[in-house]
């Protein structure tokens, strides 16, 4: 069978499985194996053992379960609640009140977890009861938490960036550092929007009061500083070259356990629960990565990447035309495919095309992850929407409406990165 016909059949199989509701890893793996069989018969499956050992037995991928375990420890030990409580003291008098605390809390937790879902679930479970009790605007409350959770995809340590690096042989450390400035800029944009809209519509938020007592300030600092120290240790060790991201993740896990024992409520049963949940989530992610490697091997056998590269170059789109195609492709995919699935499906096909248009792979990784952020809050697939909706048992439509302004802000950030790539590339160039 010709490679083109085999590719068409496997792609139709992929679409059919996605529409039927099959989990993304199997929807990727089964059509990829079908394509390999159509190309080379049963002998094609001889490579599966090599794929699983050579690609999955990687030092870089070890960072994923470690960062997830660290996030579970912080949440199970009660440090997420302490951080949110401490930050609420500092933002009580800022326009937006607890809505500002939502974004700041998500940014801090994102810098520990690297996971959008973990960030949204952790901060949302702490914040939503208080927001509802105090009478905050419901769509904006839900939207700020769903959008704030997406910072876990961009701010280092980002699991999405780790996955991107494994498929492109790009430095994880440089990708992490490249995500810092865009991540902080997006955080500032989210907080700026909340401040402006709550000044224009003060009925959205109740009046908050912050104690001026020295003891209150000390307690708030005690709640926030230990976790900020953890963030500084992780990112500082990577930026200064003292540790690889995987080594930094291991140190972070150790420090998180110590913090949760001293400042939190970590007990043996709680520890085992956090370990079990991190193993389950890590298994899901790593199986998806395995499926993606099989898919990458299949398109390599069929010469799909080379053919696609030749076809795109022959279209003479130009740099801006190619950017427009990328934006349209990822905007549509974000509504249909889960975030990590977007990466593993498209990167093996698009990455070989980037040199022709002079696109820096570090910059592309950051932009791709921002599109993953967008997909996390885009219906009907956006997982953060369902995480927040499930936490407060409210209407999904309220969550969706609350995220629309944040969609616009993410598109503005993408436009800034296209116009000024240095926003993402300046810090990595100093490594």
C-alpha positions in Angstrom: 0.0 0.0 0.0 1.2 3.5 -0.8 2.3 5.7 2.1 -0.2 8.4 1.2 -3.2 6.0 1.2 -2.0 4.4 4.5 -1.7 7.8 6.1 -5.2 8.8 4.9 -6.6 5.6 6.4 -4.8 6.0 9.7 -5.8 9.6 9.9 -9.5 8.7 9.4 -9.1 6.0 12.1 -7.7 8.7 14.4 -10.6 11.1 13.8 -13.1 8.2 14.2 -11.6 7.2 17.6 -11.5 10.8 18.9 -15.1 11.3 17.9 -16.1 8.0 19.5 -14.6 9.3 22.8 -11.6 7.1 23.0 -8.7 8.3 25.2 -6.1 10.3 23.3 -3.2 7.9 23.9 -5.1 5.0 22.3 -6.5 7.3 19.6 -2.9 8.1 18.7 -1.3 4.7 19.2 -3.8 2.4 17.3 -3.8 4.4 14.1 0.0 4.7 14.2 0.3 1.0 14.6 -2.2 0.5 11.7 -0.1 2.8 9.5 3.1 0.9 10.4 1.4 -2.4 9.5 0.1 -1.1 6.2 3.6 0.1 5.3 5.7 -2.9 6.3 3.4 -5.6 7.7 4.1 -7.4 10.9 7.8 -6.7 10.7 7.2 -3.1 11.5 6.2 -4.0 15.1 9.7 -5.2 15.8 10.7 -1.6 16.5 8.2 -1.2 19.4 10.6 -2.6 21.9 13.4 -0.3 20.8 11.0 2.6 20.8 9.9 1.9 24.4 13.4 1.4 25.7 15.5 4.0 23.8 13.0 6.8 24.1 11.2 6.2 27.3 14.3 5.4 29.3 15.4 9.0 29.4 16.8 11.2 32.2 14.8 14.2 31.1 11.4 12.4 31.3 12.1 11.5 34.9 11.4 15.2 35.7 7.7 14.7 34.9 6.8 12.3 37.8 9.1 14.2 40.2 7.4 17.6 39.5 4.0 16.0 39.7 4.9 14.3 43.0 6.1 17.7 44.4 2.8 19.3 43.5 0.9 16.5 45.2 3.0 16.8 48.4 2.4 20.6 48.6 -1.3 20.1 48.1 -1.7 17.1 50.4 0.4 18.8 53.1 -1.9 21.9 53.2 0.7 24.3 51.9 -1.6 25.4 49.0 -4.1 26.7 51.5 -1.4 28.5 53.4 0.0 30.2 50.3 -3.5 31.3 49.2 -4.2 32.6 52.7 -0.9 34.5 52.9 -1.3 36.1 49.4 -4.9 37.1 50.2 -3.5 39.4 52.9 -1.3 41.2 50.4 -4.0 41.6 47.8 -6.9 42.5 50.0 -6.7 46.2 49.2 -5.8 45.8 45.5 -8.7 46.2 43.1 -10.1 42.7 42.6 -9.3 41.4 46.1 -9.4 37.6 46.0 -9.6 37.5 42.2 -6.0 38.9 42.2 -5.1 36.3 44.8 -6.4 33.6 42.4 -3.9 34.7 39.7 -1.0 35.2 42.1 -1.7 31.9 43.8 -1.9 30.1 40.5 1.4 31.7 39.4 3.2 30.6 42.6 1.8 27.0 42.5 2.5 26.8 38.8 6.1 27.5 39.5 6.1 24.4 41.7 3.9 21.9 39.9 4.3 22.4 36.1 0.8 21.2 35.6 -2.2 23.2 34.6 -4.7 20.7 35.9 -2.9 20.5 39.3 -2.7 24.3 39.5 -6.4 24.8 38.7 -7.6 22.0 41.0 -5.3 23.0 43.9 -6.0 26.7 44.0 -9.6 26.3 42.9 -10.5 23.9 45.7 -9.1 26.4 48.2 -10.5 29.6 46.6 -14.0 28.8 45.3 -15.7 28.2 48.6 -14.4 31.6 49.8 -15.3 33.4 46.6 -18.9 32.0 46.6 -19.3 32.7 50.3 -18.2 36.3 50.0 -20.4 37.0 47.0 -17.8 37.6 44.2 -19.0 37.7 40.6 -19.4 34.0 39.7 -18.3 34.0 36.0 -15.3 36.1 36.8 -14.3 34.0 39.8 -14.5 30.8 37.8 -12.8 32.4 34.8 -9.9 33.8 36.8 -9.2 30.3 38.3 -9.5 28.4 35.0 -7.3 30.9 33.2 -4.9 31.2 36.1 -4.5 27.4 36.0 -3.1 27.7 32.5 0.0 29.4 33.9 1.1 25.9 35.0 1.7 25.1 31.4 3.9 28.1 30.7 5.7 29.1 33.9 8.6 26.8 34.6 8.9 24.0 35.5 6.4 23.2 32.7 5.6 19.5 31.9 4.5 20.6 28.4 7.9 22.1 27.8 9.6 18.9 29.0 7.6 16.9 26.5 8.4 19.3 23.7 12.1 19.0 24.5 12.0 15.2 24.3 10.7 15.4 20.7 13.0 18.1 19.5 16.3 17.6 21.4 16.0 21.1 22.7 17.5 22.2 26.0 14.9 21.9 28.7 16.8 24.5 30.8 16.6 27.0 28.0 13.0 26.3 27.4 12.2 26.8 31.1 14.1 30.1 31.2 12.4 31.2 28.0 9.0 30.7 29.6 9.7 33.0 32.6 9.3 36.4 30.9 6.1 35.5 28.9 4.7 33.7 31.9 5.2 36.7 34.2 3.9 39.1 31.4 0.8 37.0 31.1 0.3 37.0 34.8 0.6 40.8 34.9 -1.9 41.0 32.0 -4.4 38.8 33.8 -4.0 40.9 37.0 -4.2 44.2 35.2 -7.4 43.2 33.5 -9.0 42.1 36.8 -7.9 45.4 38.4 -9.4 47.5 35.6 -12.7 45.7 35.3 -13.3 45.7 39.0 -12.6 49.4 39.2 -15.1 49.9 36.4 -17.6 47.5 37.9 -17.1 47.5 41.7 -20.3 45.4 42.1 -18.3 42.4 40.9 -16.3 42.2 44.2 -17.1 42.8 47.8 -14.9 45.2 49.8 -12.0 43.3 51.4 -10.2 44.4 54.6 -6.6 43.6 55.6 -5.4 43.7 59.1 -2.5 46.2 59.7 -1.4 44.4 62.8 2.3 43.4 62.7 1.3 39.8 63.7 -0.9 39.5 60.6 1.9 40.5 58.3 4.3 38.1 59.9 1.8 35.2 59.6 1.2 36.1 55.9 4.9 36.1 55.2 5.3 32.8 57.0 2.6 31.3 54.8 4.2 32.5 51.5 8.0 32.7 52.0 8.7 28.9 52.4 7.0 28.1 49.1 8.6 31.1 47.3 12.0 29.7 48.6 11.2 26.4 47.0 10.5 28.1 43.7 13.8 30.1 43.9 15.7 26.9 44.7 14.3 25.1 41.7 14.6 27.8 39.1 17.8 29.3 40.5 19.6 26.0 40.4 18.6 25.5 36.8 19.4 29.0 35.7 22.8 29.1 37.4 23.7 25.7 35.9 24.0 24.0 39.2 21.4 21.3 38.4 19.6 19.8 35.5 15.7 20.2 35.6 15.5 16.5 36.7 18.0 17.1 39.5 16.2 20.3 40.5 12.9 18.4 40.6 14.4 15.8 42.9 15.7 18.5 45.2 12.3 20.2 45.0 10.6 17.0 46.1 12.9 16.6 49.1 12.4 20.3 50.1 8.6 20.0 49.6 8.4 17.0 51.9 10.4 18.9 54.5 8.2 21.9 54.2 5.0 19.8 54.5 6.4 18.1 57.6 7.4 21.3 59.3 4.9 23.9 58.1 2.1 21.6 56.8 0.1 18.6 57.8 1.9 15.8 56.0 1.4 12.4 57.6 2.3 8.9 56.4 -1.2 8.2 55.1 -1.4 11.5 53.3 2.1 10.9 51.9 1.0 7.6 50.4 -2.1 9.1 48.9 0.0 11.8 47.2 2.4 9.2 45.9 -0.4 7.1 44.5 -2.0 10.0 42.7 1.3 11.2 41.2 2.0 7.6 40.0 -1.4 7.5 38.3 -1.1 10.9 36.6 2.5 10.2 35.6 1.5 6.9 34.1 -1.1 8.5 32.0 1.2 11.2 30.7 4.1 8.8 30.0 1.9 6.4 28.2 0.7 9.3 26.0 4.4 10.1 25.3 5.0 6.4 24.4 2.1 6.5 21.9 3.5 9.7 20.4 6.9 8.1 19.9 5.2 5.2 18.0 3.3 7.8 16.0 6.6 9.6 15.3 8.2 6.4 14.1 5.3 5.6 11.9 5.4 9.0 10.0 9.2 8.6 9.8 8.7 5.2 8.0 6.3 6.7 5.6 8.4 9.8 4.9 5.5 12.0 5.9 7.5 14.7 7.6 9.8 15.1 4.6 6.9 15.2 2.1 5.0 17.7 4.2 8.1 19.9 4.5 8.5 19.9 0.7 4.8 20.7 0.1 4.8 23.6 2.6 8.0 25.1 1.2 6.7 24.8 -2.4 3.6 26.9 -1.3 5.9 29.8 -0.7 3.8 31.1 2.2 6.4 33.4 3.6 7.2 33.8 7.3 4.0 35.7 8.1 1.9 33.4 6.1 3.4 30.4 7.9 2.6 32.2 11.2 -1.0 32.7 10.2 -1.3 29.0 9.3 0.2 28.0 12.7 -2.2 30.3 14.5 -5.2 28.9 12.7 -4.1 25.3 13.1 -3.5 25.5 16.8 -6.5 27.6 17.6 -8.7 24.9 15.9 -6.8 22.0 17.5 -7.1 23.6 20.9 -10.9 23.2 20.7 -10.6 19.5 19.6 -7.6 17.9 21.2 -6.1 17.9 24.7 -3.0 20.0 25.2 -0.3 17.4 25.4 -2.0 15.6 22.4 -1.5 18.8 20.4 2.2 18.7 21.1 2.8 15.1 20.3 0.6 15.1 17.2 2.0 18.2 15.5 5.6 18.6 16.6 7.0 15.6 14.6 5.3 17.1 11.5 6.0 20.8 11.9 9.4 20.9 13.5 11.4 20.0 10.3 9.8 23.0 8.6 10.9 25.6 11.1 14.5 26.1 9.8 13.2 27.1 6.4 11.4 30.1 7.9 14.2 30.9 10.4 12.0 30.1 13.4 13.9 29.5 16.6 13.0 26.2 18.2 13.0 27.7 21.7 10.7 30.5 20.6 8.4 27.9 18.9 8.3 25.8 22.0 7.1 28.8 24.1 4.5 29.8 21.5 3.2 26.2 21.2 2.8 25.9 24.9 0.8 29.2 25.0 -1.5 27.6 22.4 -1.8 24.7 24.7 -2.8 27.2 27.4 -5.5 28.5 25.2 -6.8 25.0 24.5 -7.0 24.4 28.3 -9.8 27.0 28.5 -11.4 26.5 25.0 -14.7 24.5 24.8 -15.6 21.8 24.2 -12.3 20.0 25.3 -10.8 22.6 27.6 -10.0 20.5 30.7 -9.6 23.5 33.1 -13.2 24.5 32.4 -14.5 21.1 33.7 -12.0 21.1 36.6 -13.4 24.4 37.9 -17.0 23.5 37.1 -16.7 20.2 39.0 -15.3 22.0 42.0 -18.1 24.4 42.6 -21.0 22.5 41.0 -22.0 25.6 39.0 -23.0 26.0 35.4 -20.3 25.3 32.8 -21.6 28.3 30.8 -20.6 30.6 33.6 -17.0 29.2 33.6 -16.8 29.6 29.8 -18.1 33.2 29.8 -15.7 34.1 32.6 -12.7 32.9 30.5 -13.5 34.8 27.3 -11.5 38.0 28.3 -8.6 35.8 29.2 -8.7 34.2 25.7 -8.2 37.7 24.3 -5.3 38.4 26.6 -3.6 35.2 25.5 -3.9 36.2 21.8 -2.4 39.6 22.7 0.6 37.8 24.3 1.0 35.7 21.1 1.0 38.8 19.0 3.6 40.4 21.3 5.9 37.3 20.9 5.6 37.3 17.1 6.4 41.0 17.0 9.2 40.8 19.6 10.6 37.3 19.9 13.2 38.7 22.3 10.6 38.6 25.1 11.1 34.8 25.1 14.6 34.6 23.8 16.6 37.2 25.8 17.0 35.2 29.0 17.9 31.9 27.3 20.6 33.7 25.3 22.3 34.5 28.6 22.6 30.9 29.6 
